[in-house]
Amino acid sequence: MAGETQRRSQWPLALSLLVALAGVVVLWFYDWRNGVLIFAGAVGLAGLLRALLSDAAAGLLHVRSRMFDIAFLLLTATAIATLGLIVPN
């Protein structure tokens, strides 16, 4: 029973990783800029999920305090997206 609850609480991380994987696939096979932006969206999604979910429901997205996790993930997503947009072809 505890194993099932623990697995169920990892869906936010799994969802973020699936979106990040989609970004890497797009980056590798299609267009690097769109892939980077999708990857940045995955990091931003992780930040939003950390902001919306409780500590128990966030699973492995809960690393430090809520405010630190949210600020770090959203600033990282912004930095990745900004770099993806300003780097020339």
C-alpha positions, 0 to 999 in steps of 0.5 A: 500500500505504501509503495502504491502511494509513493508511486502515485506521488511521483506523477508531477516529476514524471510529467515534467520529465516526459515533456523534457524528453519531448523537447530533447526529441524535437531538439535532436530530430527537428528544430533545436530552438523549438526543442529548447523552448519545449525543454524550458517549458518542462522546467517551468511546468515543474515550477508551476506544479511545485507551486500548486501542489502540497509538499507530499503531492509534489513528490521528488519536486520537493527538494528544499523549501517551497519558495526556493524550489519555485524560484529556482525552477522558474528562473532556470526556465526563464534563463533557458528560454531566453538563451534559446531565443537570443542565440543566433542560428 
